[in-house]
Amino acid sequence: MDSNKRALTAEDLTRIEVFSDPQFTPDGNNYTYVSTIINKDQEYESHVFHQNIQENHAKQWTFGNHKNSDLRFSPDGKKALFISARSGSPQLWLLSMAGGEARQLTTFKHGVSSPAWSKDGNSIIFSTSLDSDDDINNQTELTKEEKQKEQENIKKKPHVVTRLKYKSDAKGFHDNKRTQLILFDVTSETFTQLTDHDADHVYQDISPDGQLVLFTANLSDDADYELNNHLYTVNVSTKEITKLTSGTGSCHSASFSPSGDKIACLGHEFEFKGATLNKLFVFDTATKERTVIGNDWDMQLGDVMIGDTRLGQSDTGPVWSRDGERLIFIATDSGATGLYQVTLDEKLDVLYKNDNHVFGFSYHGSSESFILGISTPTDPGNFYHLNNEGKLRQLTESNKSLLSEVSLSEPETLTITAEDGWKIQGWLLRPHGFTEGKKYPFVLEIHGGPHAMYGQTYFHEMQLLAAKGFVVLYTNPRGSHGYGQEFVDAVRTDYGGGDYTDLMRAVDFALENYSFIDENRLGVTGGSYGGFMTNWIVSHTNRFKAAVTQRSISNWLSFYGVSDIGFFFTKWEHGLNLLDDPAKLWDFSPLKYAENVETPLLILHGELDFRCPIEQGEQLFITLKHLRKDVEFVRFPEANHELSRNGQPEMRLERLNHICRWFDTYL
């Protein structure tokens, strides 16, 4: 921490540039990426940048007050397609590398997503939302006025519900549109609809010969009652669909091998419900025979690091090596993520791992090199080149101006021994301007999930609290990813048990080992499951002098029926549904213990949160207020469960300022 620099502010969030989606050019000499900022109008804006890997300066390729993303080069490198909202909705645009302006390819009413080239460059695959009777050759995107009128008309009509899965936090109330796969012939400039089932089809890959498109979906008649996600192929000529997987599992991140005879993907069979670690599956394309690679690995495949500044998507694998003999992927382990590769005979190697967050990569087969996106607790994220000798070289200097001004706290890694002897990993941030001999207030941060992971990445909220003069402690109690299958599963059917004592032991450890923490000024906060645990803590101990509960759960009885995941999550996490044993679910509910709450509590909740609906916050507020407790309720309009991560910038700032205000007042 540099004492000559100023303290971070909430408003500095609007100055952070967030990188995503690195993509090598076919020749491996250059790469592109997406940069997302908050512009002067307090709106998100994203643009594509291009950089030669031997140079230290990137060139901006797209401009304007809108979002551009998903740039993909044709196999010969002569053209690039990308998605841009410059016309009013996200549509496909084509750019010639020889020069000239980008040309719009699509005008679909509801926009498009997930673009990809066929291996010969003659076709483009993309996704779009369609009603069952939509004609793909008669699509016109709506003007701003038409969109507004359509939304007004929707609000005037009752919403008829016939499905179990009728809403989601990401989309709100579902309509009859489904995500379908479309093929665009580059030569004839014609569209062909490849899928038409009453289901969402999620594009994965296209075979090397261009004949099969790989996608995930659930095409079962019972899909409304299932959580299975199967692998399918559709033949681009006949539109014949073939199912590759069976059972009750879920697959994602699938891709064809270079020869097309194999398919790799991540997935599992829900052995531990939502706490199940991903496995690496390889399918024989012809026989559908499935092989599990690394069945004895005890780490989570993929990136499950939690942060509050990651915007945009990046590839995390698995990606096939050029020779088709290896698979490359990101995995999560002990508070960090790294880049790994494994041979088909299961020889595992670490290509890159340090105490940081690898959030995405691009692989170039000829040079056997990588572009890595890496974030640290004091760097929101930059791109690096990793060559075939394992040497890492920084390519970008994102946020250089901001980082030269502000002082950020380097986390100190802690290892806490739980009551049953398990080791709990955590981190402590010292406050801005730290002075030996002075006592400081303290805030415990609790992550959501619960099956997620805090770790070595930039987290604006935590750095802001440290900048405001608080000691910040964040940990991965049982239930967190990064420490093996037994550890991540240990919280299920035990909410408020071992997880609670893990957190209290962590607080005790900090007080015992850091004399500068004022034990009379302890605060606690968390969101989602972390909000539940905040509610549980203040209803089971009075040691904290202030608490902020965010997008929380207070009542598992009502959560079952109001959350978009309640009908299965309640069973997954507590072992029973509402009608199985209401009394037991009530025992897990912090609302039951509201009379015990003496800690001043601030409740933050988004009005459009369908994951942990706002009625959870309402019940808690009314109950505590009726009991004349010290409580305040802040409702964020038009905000869903993702408010803290990608909500409207003004609302994100309001949220941060309310958190700081509450802790400033009571600590």
Secondary structure as UniProt FT lines:
FT   TURN            3..4
FT   STRAND          6..7
FT   HELIX           10..15
FT   STRAND          18..24
FT   TURN            26..27
FT   STRAND          30..38
FT   TURN            40..41
FT   STRAND          44..52
FT   TURN            53..54
FT   STRAND          59..60
FT   STRAND          67..73
FT   TURN            75..76
FT   STRAND          79..84
FT   TURN            86..87
FT   STRAND          91..96
FT   TURN            97..98
FT   STRAND          103..104
FT   TURN            109..110
FT   STRAND          112..117
FT   TURN            119..120
FT   STRAND          123..130
FT   TURN            132..133
FT   TURN            136..137
FT   HELIX           144..155
FT   STRAND          167..168
FT   TURN            169..171
FT   STRAND          172..173
FT   STRAND          178..185
FT   TURN            186..189
FT   STRAND          190..193
FT   STRAND          202..206
FT   TURN            208..209
FT   STRAND          212..217
FT   TURN            221..222
FT   HELIX           223..225
FT   STRAND          229..235
FT   TURN            236..238
FT   STRAND          241..243
FT   TURN            247..248
FT   STRAND          250..256
FT   TURN            258..259
FT   STRAND          262..268
FT   TURN            271..272
FT   HELIX           273..275
FT   STRAND          279..284
FT   TURN            285..287
FT   STRAND          290..293
FT   TURN            295..296
FT   STRAND          300..301
FT   STRAND          319..320
FT   TURN            322..323
FT   STRAND          326..333
FT   TURN            334..335
FT   STRAND          336..343
FT   TURN            344..345
FT   STRAND          348..352
FT   STRAND          357..364
FT   TURN            365..368
FT   STRAND          369..376
FT   TURN            377..378
FT   STRAND          379..386
FT   TURN            388..389
FT   STRAND          392..394
FT   TURN            398..399
FT   HELIX           400..405
FT   STRAND          406..407
FT   STRAND          412..417
FT   TURN            419..420
FT   STRAND          423..429
FT   TURN            432..433
FT   TURN            436..437
FT   STRAND          440..446
FT   HELIX           460..467
FT   TURN            468..469
FT   STRAND          471..476
FT   TURN            478..479
FT   HELIX           485..489
FT   TURN            490..493
FT   TURN            495..497
FT   HELIX           498..513
FT   TURN            515..516
FT   STRAND          517..527
FT   HELIX           529..538
FT   TURN            539..540
FT   STRAND          546..550
FT   HELIX           556..562
FT   HELIX           566..574
FT   TURN            578..580
FT   HELIX           582..587
FT   HELIX           590..596
FT   STRAND          601..606
FT   TURN            607..608
FT   HELIX           614..626
FT   TURN            627..628
FT   STRAND          631..636
FT   TURN            637..638
FT   TURN            641..642
FT   HELIX           643..646
FT   HELIX           649..666
//
